[in-house]
């Protein structure tokens, strides 16, 4: 092993996490160090995705279906209590936009 490529650090982690990492290392016949390095490299190598601008619009259909199924709403139309305020908000925004254009 080329010692110039490595830096020694002291790391404090919760006992439960240490035990989980040790079990994973034992399962794959790796050292604990190799297990941790492999996991860190996998995390750092992936480009960080930007959070969606509007997570409601960008929900995947299967995620939405699971949420609706979980709350017993799958197959039902959207409730008026949800739909009506959204429509009202759009109407208010349109009225404000028209007033702004007319005033200038």
TIMIZA-664091 format. One record per residue: residue in one letter; x, y, z of N, C-alpha, C, CB in turn. Coordinates in steps of 0.1 Angstrom, whole numbers, padded with zeros to 4 digits, always signed. Glycine has a CB too. Layout:
// residues N
AXYZXYZXYZXYZ ...
This chain:
// residues 104
X+0009-0012+0000+0000+0000+0000+0009+0012+0000-0010+0000+0012 X+0005+0022-0008+0013+0034-0009+0008+0044+0001+0012+0041-0024 X+0015+0046+0012+0011+0055+0023+0009+0069+0019+0021+0053+0034 X+0016+0074+0009+0014+0088+0005+0000+0091-0001+0025+0091-0006 X-0007+0081-0005-0020+0083-0011-0031+0084+0000-0024+0072-0020 X-0027+0081+0012-0037+0080+0023-0034+0090+0034-0038+0066+0029 X-0045+0094+0041-0044+0103+0053-0051+0095+0064-0050+0117+0050 X-0044+0095+0075-0050+0089+0087-0059+0099+0095-0039+0083+0097 X-0071+0095+0098-0080+0104+0106-0086+0096+0117-0091+0110+0097 X-0090+0104+0127-0098+0098+0138-0112+0102+0136-0092+0103+0152 X-0121+0092+0137-0135+0095+0134-0144+0090+0145-0139+0089+0120 X-0153+0098+0150-0162+0093+0160-0176+0091+0154-0163+0103+0172 X-0181+0079+0155-0194+0076+0149-0202+0069+0160-0193+0067+0137 X-0216+0069+0159-0224+0062+0169-0221+0047+0168-0239+0064+0165 X-0222+0041+0180-0219+0026+0181-0228+0018+0172-0221+0022+0196 X-0241+0022+0171-0250+0014+0162-0245+0015+0147-0264+0020+0163 X-0241+0026+0143-0236+0028+0129-0223+0019+0127-0233+0042+0126 X-0214+0020+0137-0202+0012+0137-0205-0003+0135-0193+0014+0149 X-0215-0008+0143-0219-0022+0143-0225-0025+0129-0229-0025+0154 X-0233-0016+0123-0239-0019+0110-0228-0020+0099-0249-0008+0107 X-0219-0010+0100-0208-0010+0090-0199-0023+0091-0199+0003+0092 X-0196-0027+0104-0188-0039+0106-0195-0051+0101-0185-0040+0121 X-0209-0052+0103-0216-0063+0097-0216-0064+0082-0231-0063+0102 X-0217-0052+0076-0217-0051+0061-0203-0055+0056-0220-0037+0057 X-0192-0051+0063-0179-0054+0059-0176-0069+0061-0168-0046+0068 X-0181-0075+0072-0180-0089+0074-0187-0097+0063-0185-0093+0088 X-0199-0093+0059-0207-0100+0049-0200-0100+0036-0220-0093+0048 X-0193-0089+0032-0186-0089+0019-0171-0092+0020-0188-0075+0013 X-0167-0097+0032-0153-0101+0035-0143-0089+0032-0149-0112+0026 X-0147-0077+0037-0138-0065+0035-0135-0061+0049-0146-0054+0028 X-0124-0053+0050-0121-0046+0063-0131-0035+0065-0106-0041+0063 X-0132-0031+0077-0141-0020+0080-0137-0007+0073-0141-0017+0096 X-0124-0005+0072-0118+0007+0065-0122+0006+0050-0103+0007+0066 X-0121-0005+0044-0125-0007+0029-0140-0004+0027-0121-0021+0024 X-0148-0009+0037-0162-0007+0036-0166+0008+0036-0170-0015+0047 X-0160+0015+0046-0163+0029+0047-0158+0037+0035-0156+0035+0060 X-0146+0034+0030-0140+0041+0019-0149+0038+0007-0126+0036+0016 X-0153+0026+0004-0162+0023-0007-0175+0031-0007-0165+0008-0007 X-0181+0031+0005-0193+0039+0006-0191+0054+0004-0200+0036+0020 X-0181+0059+0010-0178+0074+0008-0175+0077-0007-0166+0078+0017 X-0167+0069-0013-0164+0071-0027-0177+0071-0036-0154+0061-0032 X-0186+0062-0033-0198+0061-0040-0207+0073-0038-0206+0049-0036 X-0206+0079-0027-0214+0091-0024-0207+0104-0030-0215+0094-0009 X-0194+0105-0029-0187+0117-0035-0187+0116-0050-0173+0117-0029 X-0186+0104-0056-0185+0103-0070-0197+0107-0078-0181+0089-0074 X-0209+0106-0071-0222+0109-0078-0223+0125-0077-0233+0102-0071 X-0227+0131-0089-0230+0145-0088-0242+0148-0080-0232+0151-0103 X-0241+0159-0072-0252+0162-0064-0264+0168-0072-0248+0173-0053 X-0275+0162-0071-0287+0166-0079-0292+0179-0072-0298+0155-0080 X-0297+0188-0081-0303+0200-0075-0317+0197-0071-0303+0212-0086 X-0322+0202-0060-0336+0200-0056-0345+0205-0066-0338+0206-0042 X-0357+0198-0068-0366+0203-0078-0371+0217-0074-0378+0194-0079 X-0374+0225-0084-0379+0239-0082-0393+0238-0075-0379+0247-0095 X-0401+0230-0080-0415+0228-0075-0417+0213-0073-0425+0234-0084 X-0414+0207-0061-0415+0193-0059-0429+0187-0062-0411+0190-0045 X-0440+0195-0060-0453+0190-0063-0455+0187-0078-0464+0201-0058 X-0450+0196-0086-0451+0194-0101-0442+0182-0105-0448+0207-0108 X-0431+0181-0099-0421+0171-0104-0422+0157-0097-0407+0176-0102 X-0433+0155-0090-0435+0142-0084-0437+0131-0095-0447+0142-0074 X-0430+0120-0093-0432+0109-0102-0446+0103-0100-0421+0098-0101 X-0453+0099-0111-0466+0093-0110-0467+0082-0099-0471+0088-0123 X-0457+0073-0099-0457+0062-0090-0456+0067-0075-0446+0052-0093 X-0449+0078-0073-0448+0083-0059-0461+0089-0055-0437+0094-0059 X-0468+0097-0065-0481+0102-0062-0491+0091-0059-0485+0111-0073 X-0491+0081-0067-0500+0070-0066-0499+0063-0052-0499+0060-0077 X-0486+0061-0048-0484+0055-0035-0489+0064-0024-0469+0053-0033 X-0487+0077-0025-0492+0086-0014-0507+0086-0014-0487+0101-0017 X-0513+0086-0025-0528+0086-0026-0533+0072-0020-0533+0088-0040 X-0526+0062-0024-0530+0048-0019-0529+0048-0004-0522+0037-0025 X-0518+0054+0002-0516+0053+0016-0527+0061+0024-0502+0060+0019 X-0532+0071+0018-0543+0079+0025-0557+0075+0020-0540+0094+0023 X-0558+0064+0012-0571+0060+0008-0577+0069-0002-0580+0058+0020 X-0570+0076-0010-0576+0085-0020-0574+0081-0034-0569+0099-0018 X-0567+0070-0036-0565+0065-0050-0578+0062-0057-0556+0053-0050 X-0580+0067-0069-0593+0065-0076-0603+0075-0073-0598+0051-0073 X-0601+0084-0064-0611+0094-0061-0607+0107-0068-0612+0096-0045 X-0617+0115-0071-0613+0128-0077-0607+0137-0066-0626+0135-0083 X-0601+0148-0070-0595+0157-0061-0606+0164-0053-0585+0167-0068 X-0604+0165-0041-0614+0171-0032-0616+0186-0035-0611+0170-0017 X-0628+0191-0034-0631+0205-0037-0623+0214-0027-0646+0208-0036 X-0621+0208-0015-0614+0216-0005-0599+0219-0009-0614+0209+0009 X-0594+0210-0018-0580+0212-0023-0581+0220-0036-0573+0198-0025 X-0590+0217-0044-0591+0223-0058-0595+0238-0057-0600+0215-0066 X-0606+0241-0049-0611+0254-0049-0601+0265-0045-0623+0254-0039 X-0594+0263-0034-0584+0273-0030-0573+0275-0041-0577+0270-0017 X-0569+0265-0048-0559+0266-0059-0565+0275-0070-0555+0252-0064 X-0577+0272-0074-0584+0280-0084-0585+0294-0080-0598+0274-0088 X-0590+0297-0068-0591+0310-0063-0578+0318-0063-0597+0310-0048 X-0567+0311-0059-0554+0317-0059-0550+0322-0073-0543+0307-0053 X-0553+0313-0083-0550+0317-0097-0558+0329-0101-0552+0305-0106 X-0571+0329-0098-0579+0341-0102-0574+0354-0095-0594+0338-0097 X-0571+0353-0083-0565+0365-0076-0553+0370-0082-0563+0361-0061 X-0544+0360-0086-0531+0364-0092-0534+0371-0106-0522+0352-0094 X-0544+0366-0113-0547+0372-0126-0553+0386-0125-0557+0363-0134 X-0561+0387-0115-0567+0401-0112-0556+0411-0108-0578+0400-0101 X-0547+0407-0100-0536+0415-0096-0527+0419-0108-0528+0409-0085 X-0525+0409-0116-0516+0412-0128-0523+0422-0137-0514+0399-0136 X-0536+0420-0139-0544+0430-0148-0544+0444-0142-0558+0425-0150 X-0545+0445-0129-0545+0458-0122-0531+0465-0124-0548+0457-0108 X-0521+0457-0123-0507+0462-0124-0505+0467-0138-0497+0451-0121 X-0510+0460-0149-0508+0465-0162-0516+0477-0165-0512+0454-0172 X-0528+0478-0160-0537+0489-0163-0532+0502-0156-0551+0486-0159 X-0526+0501-0145-0521+0512-0137-0509+0519-0143-0518+0508-0123 X-0501+0512-0152-0489+0517-0157-0491+0525-0168-0480+0507-0160 
